[in-house]
Every structure is written in structure tokens, then in C-alpha cells.
Amino acid sequence: MFRLAILGGAAIAATLFVLSAVPAVGASSATVSAAVTPTAACVTVSPASVDFGTANFSRSDQPFDSNLAGSPLTITNCSQQQETIFVSGTNASNSAGTSTWTLHGAEGQCAAGLDQYALQIFNLFLTTTNQTLFGFVGGGNTFPGVVPNLHMPCNGSNGAGETMNFAINFTASL
């Protein structure tokens, strides 16, 4: 009986050994699920608003009355890779919409006519179209101390005594 058990065990072991050498039966293809989250363009600007205070209109005998924003801006590339940061401005209007100023992309507001104002950052005069402010900025770079400069419209323009509102837009692109 003992011999029969040993022979039976050996036969089972031999069968399993032979079966292990047979190729496994499987599908003709396989799929692996994968995922990635690409880096997005990202820019932050602080503070979120600036106040130019009260300013005089420009005069024809003075090229412009320039006002600096009360608080410098800090612009940060919050992306993980290089990006270009663009800047643009908007036309200005009062809250009732009865007075408007057109953003003039150069100095010389009086030569441009009434209701023309300008915004300047560094040597760049803003327009309503994106312009490159910083090109190929590395991920995480911060630019503190960016001061927008306001060039007031010429004397005689609309909006005297009113708060005029406008925006400075910063856009990031990879």
C-alpha cells in the first residue's frame, strides 16, 4: 500500500510537471489602462486690485500726468514648466456706463484726442490685445514689484469726479 501511495504521488507529480511545460492559454491581446495629467498654464497676480487714487487729467503742455498704482503687483508662474505671460488692458468706464475712455497703446494722450488713456508696465504700453510681458518663464518663478503706470486722458475728457474702472489682464500660455 505504501508503494502504491508513493507511485501514485510520483505519477501526480510527473503529470503536474508535464502540464507546467505546456504553454498557457490566454487572450491574443491585452490592454493596460494608463493616465496622465498634463501641466496647465497658470499665473497668479497679487494683490487682486490696485487703486490709482485721485489723478489729474493730462494737459496739452504736459505729455501726461502719470500715476503709479498704490501697491506693486507680484506675478507668479504657478505652472510646473516654462510659459509665456501676456498682458492686456481694457477700456475704462464709470459704473453707470455714461463715461468711457479708450485704451490708447502709447503715450501722448492729448495728441490722441479726448477720452484716451494709457496703461504702462515697464516700457510696454498695454493694448486690448495680448502682448508678451515675460517670455519663457520657468515654473515657479515670481516677479515682485511690477508697478502699473496710468497715463490720464487729456483735460476736457469725460469722467471728471467719477471713478473709472478698467482691468489689467494677465494670461499664461505654455
Buried (B, 14 or more C-beta within 10 A) or exposed (E): EEEEEEEEEEEEEEEEEEEEEEEEEEEEEEEEEEEEEEEEBBBEBEEEEBEBEEBEBBBEEEBBBBBBBEEBBBBBBBBEBBBBBBBBBBBBBBEEEEBBBBBBBEBBBBEBEBBBBBBBBEEEBBBEEBBEBBEEBEEEBEBEEBBBBBBBBBBEBBBEEEEBEBEBEBBBEE
